[in-house]
Amino acid sequence: MRYTPILLTVILFMSCTQHTSIPKFEADLHLKSEEKYEFLSSIIHYMGKLAPEATYQTRFSEEFDEYYRKLAGNYTLEFYFKPGNGKEIYFLTTIEAPSLYGKRTATAGVVHLDDGHITFYEEKFRTWKMVPDELSVKSELLFSKLIQGEDLSPYYTKNSGGVEYIEFPNEHTSFDTVERKWVTTLFNPAEVFRNARL
């Protein structure tokens, strides 16, 4: 059977669109600026670097509120996806990383909100530092796979063939959903993560 160039174009377009039913998850499409900041403020005590003098047990104390309010302003909520039930929210944020080249890192996770209260919180991955353009492409790829329930392990450092995608989790580091923090089997984990968090 012979196909005209126009028919081939139509067939190619249809075959592509059949595989692009991924929901739109850019945060700007779902939330206003104040709503994005409100969401970031609701998770910042878990996601952000510990306040000076705070511990994981005292981080919600009022004395640290001002620190966390300012810290939330340093993050950008890039992606936001809310499946049907209304309580589960997938998110991806970025923040500037210590770098001479303006690099950033991304953190993606899922949170369950019930009447504004967090009943579950888990960070699914944190990327390596990357320049913004590279991070944008890679974080969109990883987030789209996350919300579709795909396996992200091929993008872990030990499996990615030398291409940097996901820094955490790795063979030593995982997210504890009970403590709601990253834990590691490396020596002195408290100091490792106090210094590593942005």
C-alpha positions as CSV (number, residue, x, y, z in Angstrom):
1,M,0.0,0.0,0.0
2,R,1.4,3.4,-1.0
3,Y,1.1,6.4,1.3
4,T,1.1,10.0,0.2
5,P,3.3,12.5,2.1
6,I,0.2,14.1,3.7
7,L,-1.2,10.7,4.8
8,L,2.2,9.8,6.3
9,T,2.2,13.1,8.2
10,V,-1.3,12.4,9.6
11,I,-0.4,8.8,10.6
12,L,2.8,10.1,12.3
13,F,0.9,12.8,14.2
14,M,-1.8,10.4,15.3
15,S,0.8,7.8,16.5
16,C,2.6,10.5,18.5
17,T,-0.5,12.0,20.1
18,Q,-1.6,8.5,21.3
19,H,1.4,8.5,23.6
20,T,1.2,12.0,24.9
21,S,-1.7,11.8,27.3
22,I,0.5,12.8,30.2
23,P,-1.4,15.3,32.3
24,K,-0.2,18.9,32.3
25,F,1.7,19.3,35.6
26,E,3.3,22.7,35.4
27,A,2.5,24.4,38.7
28,D,1.6,27.7,37.0
29,L,-1.3,26.0,35.3
30,H,-2.9,24.9,38.5
31,L,-2.0,27.4,41.2
32,K,-1.7,31.2,41.6
33,S,1.5,32.7,43.1
34,E,0.1,32.9,46.6
35,E,-1.2,29.3,46.4
36,K,2.2,28.1,45.3
37,Y,3.8,29.8,48.3
38,E,1.2,28.5,50.6
39,F,1.9,24.9,49.4
40,L,5.6,25.4,49.8
41,S,5.1,26.7,53.3
42,S,3.1,23.6,54.2
43,I,6.0,21.3,53.3
44,I,9.1,23.4,53.9
45,H,9.8,22.1,57.5
46,Y,10.3,18.7,55.9
47,M,11.9,19.7,52.7
48,G,14.2,22.5,53.8
49,K,17.5,22.6,55.6
50,L,17.2,22.5,59.3
51,A,17.1,25.9,61.0
52,P,20.2,26.8,63.0
53,E,19.9,25.3,66.5
54,A,16.8,23.2,65.4
55,T,16.6,19.5,65.5
56,Y,14.2,17.2,63.6
57,Q,12.1,17.1,66.8
58,T,12.0,20.9,67.3
59,R,11.8,22.2,63.8
60,F,8.1,23.1,64.2
61,S,8.8,25.3,67.2
62,E,7.5,28.9,66.7
63,E,11.0,30.3,67.2
64,F,12.0,28.9,63.8
65,D,8.9,30.1,61.9
66,E,10.5,33.2,60.4
67,Y,13.5,31.1,59.2
68,Y,11.2,28.7,57.4
69,R,9.0,31.4,55.9
70,K,12.1,33.0,54.3
71,L,13.4,29.6,53.2
72,A,10.1,28.8,51.4
73,G,10.6,31.9,49.3
74,N,13.9,30.4,48.0
75,Y,12.2,27.4,46.4
76,T,10.3,27.4,43.1
77,L,7.3,25.0,42.8
78,E,7.8,23.8,39.2
79,F,5.4,20.9,39.0
80,Y,2.2,20.1,40.8
81,F,-0.1,17.1,40.1
82,K,-3.3,16.1,41.9
83,P,-4.9,12.8,40.9
84,G,-8.6,12.2,41.3
85,N,-9.1,11.7,45.1
86,G,-8.1,15.3,46.0
87,K,-5.8,14.3,49.0
88,E,-2.7,13.1,47.2
89,I,-0.5,15.7,45.6
90,Y,2.7,15.1,43.6
91,F,5.2,18.0,43.5
92,L,8.6,19.0,42.2
93,T,10.5,22.0,43.6
94,T,13.9,23.5,42.6
95,I,16.3,25.6,44.6
96,E,19.6,27.2,43.8
97,A,22.6,25.1,44.8
98,P,26.0,26.2,46.0
99,S,27.8,26.6,42.7
100,L,29.8,29.0,40.6
101,Y,27.6,28.3,37.6
102,G,24.1,29.0,38.9
103,K,23.2,25.3,39.3
104,R,20.0,24.1,40.9
105,T,18.7,20.9,42.4
106,A,15.2,19.5,42.2
107,T,13.2,17.6,44.8
108,A,10.1,15.6,44.0
109,G,7.7,13.9,46.3
110,V,4.1,13.2,47.3
111,V,2.1,14.6,50.1
112,H,-1.4,13.7,51.4
113,L,-3.4,16.7,52.7
114,D,-6.5,16.3,54.8
115,D,-8.2,19.6,55.7
116,G,-4.9,21.3,55.4
117,H,-3.0,18.8,57.6
118,I,-0.2,16.6,56.3
119,T,-1.0,13.0,56.9
120,F,1.7,11.5,54.7
121,Y,4.9,13.0,53.2
122,E,7.6,11.3,51.1
123,E,10.4,12.7,49.0
124,K,10.7,10.4,46.0
125,F,14.0,11.7,44.6
126,R,16.5,14.5,44.7
127,T,18.6,15.4,41.6
128,W,22.2,16.2,41.3
129,K,23.1,19.9,40.8
130,M,22.6,21.0,37.2
131,V,22.4,24.1,35.2
132,P,18.8,25.3,34.8
133,D,18.2,24.2,31.2
134,E,19.5,20.7,31.9
135,L,17.6,20.4,35.1
136,S,14.4,21.5,33.4
137,V,14.6,18.8,30.8
138,K,15.6,16.0,33.2
139,S,13.2,16.9,36.0
140,E,10.3,17.0,33.6
141,L,11.3,13.5,32.3
142,L,11.6,12.2,35.9
143,F,8.4,13.8,37.1
144,S,6.3,12.5,34.2
145,K,7.6,9.0,34.9
146,L,6.9,9.4,38.7
147,I,3.3,10.4,38.3
148,Q,2.7,7.5,35.8
149,G,4.1,5.1,38.3
150,E,7.1,4.1,36.3
151,D,10.3,2.7,37.8
152,L,12.9,5.4,38.4
153,S,15.7,3.1,39.3
154,P,17.3,3.3,35.8
155,Y,18.0,7.0,36.6
156,Y,19.8,6.2,39.9
157,T,23.5,7.0,39.8
158,K,24.6,3.4,39.9
159,N,22.4,2.5,36.9
160,S,22.5,5.7,34.7
161,G,25.7,5.0,32.8
162,G,27.5,8.1,34.1
163,V,24.7,10.5,33.3
164,E,23.7,12.5,36.3
165,Y,20.0,12.4,37.1
166,I,19.1,11.3,40.7
167,E,21.5,11.8,43.6
168,F,19.1,10.4,46.3
169,P,18.0,7.7,46.9
170,N,21.1,5.6,46.4
171,E,22.5,2.4,47.9
172,H,23.2,4.2,51.2
173,T,20.4,6.7,51.4
174,S,16.6,6.4,51.5
175,F,13.6,8.4,52.6
176,D,12.1,7.4,55.9
177,T,8.3,8.1,55.7
178,V,7.8,7.7,59.4
179,E,10.5,10.2,60.4
180,R,9.8,12.2,57.2
181,K,13.5,12.7,56.4
182,W,16.3,11.2,54.4
183,V,18.3,8.6,56.4
184,T,21.7,7.1,55.5
185,T,23.9,4.2,56.6
186,L,27.0,6.4,56.2
187,F,28.9,7.5,59.3
188,N,27.3,10.2,61.4
189,P,24.2,10.7,59.2
190,A,22.9,13.6,61.2
191,E,25.8,15.8,60.2
192,V,25.8,14.5,56.6
193,F,22.3,15.7,56.1
194,R,22.5,18.9,58.2
195,N,25.2,20.0,55.9
196,A,23.8,18.6,52.6
197,R,20.3,20.1,52.8
198,L,19.8,23.3,50.9
